[in-house]
Amino acid sequence: MNKRKDILGPMRVPFLILTPACVLLGIATAVRTGTQINPLHILLVLVSAVCTHISVNAFNEYDDFKSGLDTHTERTPFSGGSGTLPANPGMAKTALTIALVSFSVVALTGLYFTWLHGLALLPLGLLGMFIIVAYTPMLTRNPLLCLIAPGLGFGPLMVMGTHFALTGQYSWTAFVASLVPFFLVSNLLLLNQFPDVEADKTVGRRHFPILIGRRLSSFIFSTFLVLTYVIIVVGVVLSILPVGSLLGLATLILAIPLLRGSIDHAEDIHKLVPFMGSNVLVNLLTPVLVAVGLFIR
């Protein structure tokens, strides 16, 4: 049982549920085109997307352990890693193997869909693979790239990549829909950096909570949160998204107190933790509700 836990730990399995939520959004935009969808391709896309998430998680666990960051981090339920490698250093090579095997699955699946539909998928695939390997050692050193890389990965790259893999084409509907997880997932990682400011400084990271402080970073968080809902409304007004996509606005019931809480408790991590939980729920529910709206004809 402990061995299984040590293997699953670097994958951060409880957090992988975000991936199906984002993939569902891409499936919904693909179905809306009227294209006949191959169920096997849906399965391949989902497996590849989950492997993408596993790979970046495992690389992050390995790099944080090797850099010594794990010895300084105070973990919360939503940040600070799984704690697997500090508790069992001998699993470091296993974590790296998990990262590389998952990365290989992503690469092979990408090659298959590139062969099937052409080179138009290649730019998304290459950028996605770069983010997987470069996020922890490189992108976390640049505040802007650290902010937007997670959103790019789970937003435009995952949603539009899913859409293209299933239809062989891109669409404005998929692009606009992908901006919902872009803002949300960028925010997810941003808020999760608040507890890690002091620890992250020790290994040379430079994200916005370090650069400008938690308080000012909470206003970036609030802006991205507002833009999530603005893009849904604008997409419907411009007839790029169907009216049913307004279902995504239902999570405002969580987002409004989340916005206030992120500002009011930016410097008090203990009081911020419940809002970090609310942030996870908003990330999961909003794309799913928008997807449901897209399925409604």
N, C-alpha and C positions, 0 to 999 in steps of 0.2 A: 504493500500500500504506500509506504514512504517513497519507494523507488518510482512509482507511478506519479506521485505528487511532485517529486523532483523533476521528472520529465515534463509534466504539464505546466509546472511553474513558469519557466521562461517563455512559454507560449502566452501566458496571461489569459487563460481560457475564459474567465468570466467577462472579459472585455471584448471578446471576439463577436459578441452579439451585435455590435455596431455594424459589422461588415454585411450581414444579410439585409439589414435595414437600408443600407446604401445601394446594394445590388438590386433590391426590390424596386427602387426608384428607377434604375436603368431598365429593368425588365418592363416596368409599367410604360415608360416612354416608347420602348420597342413595340410592345403589344399595341399601343395606340396608333402606330403607323399602319396597322393592318397586315403587316408582314407575317407570313406563317413562321412561327418560331419552333425550332427544333428543341424538344425537351432535353436531349443530351447536351446540347450547347448551353442550356441554362445551368445544368449540373456542372459542366466544365468551367463556366464563368464563376460560379459560386465557389467551387473548390479552389480555383486560382486566386480569387479575391481573399478567401480565408487564409490561404498560404501566404499571400502578400502581407496580411496583418500579422500572422505568426512570425514571418521572417523579420519584419521590422521590430517586432517585440523582442525576439530572441537576440537579434543583433544589439539592441539597446541594453538588454540584460547583460550580455557578455561585455560590451564596451564599458558599461557603468561599473561592473565588477573589476575589470582590468585597470580602469583609471583610478580606482579607489573611492569613487563617488559613493558607493553603497555604504561605506564606513561612516559617512557624514550625514546621510539622509535620514530624516525622521519620517517614517512611512505614515501615510493616511490610507483609508480604504480606497482612495482614488488616485494616489500618487506615490512615488517613491519605489516603484518596481514591486516584484513579487517577494523579494527577500530570499529567494531560493538559493542563489549562489553564495551569499554571505554565510548562510546556514550550512551549506554543503559545497565548499570550494571545488571539490572533485568533479562537480557537474558542469564546470565551465566549458570543457571541450564538448560535452553533450549539447549545451546550449548553442555553441557555435555550429555544431553539426546540424541541429534543428534549423537554424537560420539558413544554412547553405542548401540543405535539401529542399526546404520550402521555396527558397529563391529559385532553385532549379525547376521546380514544378511550375512556377510563375513564368519562367523563361520559355519552357517547352510549350505551355498552353498559348502563350503569346505568339510563338512561332507558328503554331497550328492555325490560329485565326488570321495571322498575316498571310499565310499560304492560301487560306480559304478566301479572304476578302481583298487582299492586296496591301500595298505598302502604306496606305493612309492610316493604318493603325500603329505603324512603327513609331512615330513621334511620341504618342501617348505612352506606349510601352517602354520606350527607352527612358523617358522622363520618370516614369513610375519606378523603374528599376534603379535609376540613379538615386531617387529619394530614399528607397529602401536601405541602400548601403551607405549613403552619405548623411542621413539625417543626424545621427548621434555624433559622429566624429567631425562633421563639417558644418552642417546647416544650423546646428545649435550655437555656432559661434557668430552668427549674423542675425540680429534681432528681427529684421523683416522676413528673411527666409525661414527662420525658426517659427515665426507666426503663421505664415501662409502655407508652408510645406504640408502639414497634416491635412489642411482643408483641400489643397490641390489633390492629394492622394485619395481621399475618400469622397471628394466632390467631383470635379471635372474628369479626373483620370478614371475613377472607378465607375461613376454613373455613365459617362459618355463612352468609356471603354466597353462597358456591358452593352449599351445600346448598339454600338458599332459591331461588336462580336455577334450579336443576334440578328442584325439587319443588314450589315455590310455598308452602312451609311451613317453620316452624322445628321443631327437635326437641331434646330433652335430650341425645340421643346426640351430635348435632353440637356442642352447647355444651360438653359435657364433653370431647369429643375436641379441641375448639379450644383448651382450656386447655393442652394439651401444647405446641403451638408458642407459646402466649402466654408461658409461663415460659421456654422455650428461646430464643426470639428476643429477648426482653427481656434475657436473659443474654448473648446474642451481642453485642449492642450495648454492654452494660455492660462486658464484658471488653475489647472493642475500644477502649473509652475510656481504659483504663489507660495506654497509651503516649502519649496526647494531652493529658494533664493540663496540663502547662505551656503548651502551645500554645493549648489551649482557653480558658485563663484570659485570654489576651490579647484575645479577642474577646467576653468577657462571658458565656461559657457557665457554667452552674452544674449540673453533674451530680454524682452521689454521689462518684465518685473525687476530684473537686475539693472537695466540701463536707466529707466525712468522711475522705478519704484512701483510698488503694488498699487498704490492709490491712483496714480495716473494710468496705469495699465488697466484698472477696472473701467476706465472710460473707453478704452479701446474695446474691451469686452462688451460693454453696453452698446457701443456703436455697431459692432458686428451682430449682436443679438437683434437689434432693431432692423438692421439690413436684411436679416433672414426673413422677416415677415414682410418687409417692403418689397422684396423680390417676388414673393408669392403674389402679392396684390398687383404689382406692376405686370407680372406675367399673365395674370388673368385679364387685366384691363387691356393689354395689347393682344389678347386672344392667342397668346403663345401657350399658355396653360389653360386647361378647361376650368370652368367655374367650380367643379368639384374639388379642385386643388386647394380651395379656401378652407377645406377641412384641416389643413395644416395650421391654421390660425387658432385652432382649439387649444394648442399648447401655450397660448398666451396666459392661460390661467396659472401656469407654472413660471413662465418667462418674466412676467411683471414683478412678482416678488423676488425672483432670481436676480433681476437687474438691480433692484434696490439693495438686496443683500450683498451682492458683489461689491458695491460701492461702500455701503455702511460698515462692512466687516473685512475690508481688504487687508487690514493690518492685524486682524485677530483670527488666526488660522483655526482655532478651536470653534469659533462661531461660524466660520466660513464653510467648514466641512459639510454641514447639511445642505448648503447651497451648491456645493460641488456635486452632491447626489442629485439634486434637482436638475443640474446642468446635464448630467448623464441621461436622465429621463427625457429632457427636451431633445437631446441629440438622437435618441432612439425613436421617440414617438413622432416627431415632426416629419421626417422623410417618409415614414410608413403611412402617415395620414395623407400626405401629398400624393404618394403612390396610389393609395386607395382612390383618391379623387381622380387620378389619371385613368384608372381602370373603369370608372363609371363613364358610360357613353351617353 
